[in-house]
């Protein structure tokens, strides 16, 4: 039987997600090498006395950012192991067929590098709130641990699906639940068209992510080589900054800059893997808008805003989605929702929300572009 456009697009998304998953482990291996190179050059710097305060402060700041990143790596690995125990110690095999027998340090490093870590060390910045680790793990597990495979308690599935992988899992989940098939032929075609738009949008995001990850790997390999050469060079300078020649002091300053740029390769997120909408966006939207009846539905609104981001819907489209989600008992049950929680007013507010964020981000990009000019 001939495949529909939606089926073909969905299969393409699945292939891209699998490719990104494999690349997360690959970037993890290279990030591990970069981290070791940074630790090595840090050990050389730690032995140098009488370094000027301004240079010392900059060096200590970079060192702290690197340490914070490693702490996140360790936390991701611990959370994964705990989640695995909860599902009986079996390998995580997700809806997209990606199996992970165990999450080692390099795989965790791949997640931390790809999703990024805020410079404050307080969150995986590409994801939102408490969902951070679970949504990141969904990438490696294909969703088994994070999207109802036993690794999360009921009521938390929405949180896990707030990340980029959630856009795809949402579409696949609704398809498998039969959302397209207990509707009339006309409604089925309209729903397919909505999810086709979502699928095509996600294809662009994954392609961008793959390009970014390849470029990140290339840059990491280059930085590792430079750092290792710098570590060898520093040994010849001695351990007293005050006794070094001007050229050596200048070289040390250049090596601090090198350490800074290298550390950014660990902590800056891959843009194509970032959530379009975050809980912080929601909080700001509530603070400046007069739409207060959604205040208590943050997780639900953020989830749907990510799912429908940059997807233009007519009034009848929104009505159709409301009716469809109300009929999806599996979706409602996993997220402890009642039919009454899914309303047309909610979807109208969601539409205003994602458009607000879209315009705000476009304005920010324009302003940043002006500054560069």
Secondary structure, DSSP 8 states (H G I E B T S, - for coil): ----HHHHHHHHHHHHHHHHHHHHHHHHHHHHHHHHHHHHHHHHHHT-BS--HHHHHHHHHHHHHHHHHHHHHHHHHHHHHHHHHHTTT--EE-TT--EES---HHHHHHHHHHH---TTSSS-TTS-GGGHHHHHHHHHHTTTTTTTSSSS-TT-HHHHTTSHHHHHHHHHHHHHTTTTTSS-HHHHHHHHHHHHHHHHHHHHHHHHHHHHHHHHHHHHHHHHHHHHHHHHHHHTT-SBGGGS-HHHHHHHHHHHHHHHHHHHHHHS--GGGS-SS-HHHHHHHHHHSS--TTGGGHHHHHHHHHHTTT----HHHHHHHHHHHHH-HHHHHHTT--GGG--HHHHHHHHHHHHHHHHHHHHHHHHHHHHH-
